Amino acid sequence: MRMSIFAVILLCLAFCEPAHAQGQTGSELLTKCKAFLNSVDKNPNASGSAFDIGFCPGFISGVLSGAEVWEATDALRKQTHPMAFCRPENANNGEIMRVFVKYLEDYPERLHEPAGLLFLTSLTNAFPCKK
């Protein structure tokens, strides 16, 4: 048993992509999201690996799930987070991704920043909560 765990760890170290210490940047995610949108829009010149194409929707779902948790926590504490956003009920993740891509294209000077921060900023700008 111990030997098989050791073998799995060795294989992962040898073949797994190295983790980024700071996570994805806006630039890295813009490329992956565009690859996904090109595949959805059936662009004949679409390129990108299956991993890159699937990464953006997974990233967006993950951040949105995290935001739901922080929203529930804020509600319990009766506070509002400064990065809070009010997503329209009918907005699907594909539309949310297009909002994010447009934000990244509109602010290329911020592409070096963490993608999660840029994603939340794009949603805060696009879907502010009514006060």
C-alpha positions, 0 to 999 in steps of 0.5 A, a space after each residue: 500500500 505504501 509503495 503504491 502511494 509513493 508511486 502515485 506521488 512520483 508519477 504526479 511529480 513527474 507528469 503534473 503541470 507545476 502549480 502557479 504560486 500566485 494562481 492564474 493571471 488575467 492574461 492566462 485566463 483570457 486566452 483560455 476563456 477565448 478558446 472556450 468561447 471560440 469552440 462554443 461559437 464553432 469558430 473554424 479557426 478555434 485553437 486550444 487544448 481540451 484542458 484550456 477550453 475546459 479550464 475557464 468554465 470550471 474557473 468561473 463555476 468555482 469562483 461563483 460557488 465561492 461567492 455564494 458561500 461568502 454571500 451566505 456568510 455576509 447575510 449571517 453577519 448582516 454585512 455587505 462585502 465591498 466586492 458584492 455583485 447582484 447577478 441577474 437571475 437569468 444570466 447563465 455562466 456563458 453570459 457571465 464569461 462574456 462579461 469577464 472577457 470583455 472586461 479583460 479586453 477593455 482593461 489590458 493594463 490589468 492582465 497581470 493581476 490575479 484572475 479571481 480578483 479581475 473576475 469579481 471586479 468585472 461582475 461588481 462593475 457589470 452587476 452592482 447591487 441596488 442600495 
